[in-house]
Amino acid sequence: MQVVFHIDDVERWGRVRANVQNLLKETPTIQIVITANSDAVKGYLLEDNQAFIADTPIAFHACRNALRGQAIAEEQLPQQVTVVPAGVLDLVELQTKGYSYIKV
């Protein structure tokens, strides 16, 4: 199984963390991607998310357009985060590859 969580609101990071942890607990072999766009890209810089990002074996994607809009340099992001050209394109590509889509 494969799933992509789409987050576009920085206030919803707690919810996405809980959903990912619950899913991994029930299905440890699932492939998970979190794609953040809009102001949710700021979540990659929050102290509350640092351990989650470092310790959770999933993929983290950040929209380059959103980073520019939020004045965040790619170098500021944790090394686990992959910058994608556009969050919406990333979501479409992942769904084309068979990922289930969950909006948080």
Helices and strands as residue ranges (DSSP letters): E 2-7, G 10-12, H 13-26, E 31-36, G 38-45, H 47-55, E 59-63, H 64-69, G 74-76, E 81-84, H 87-96, E 100-103
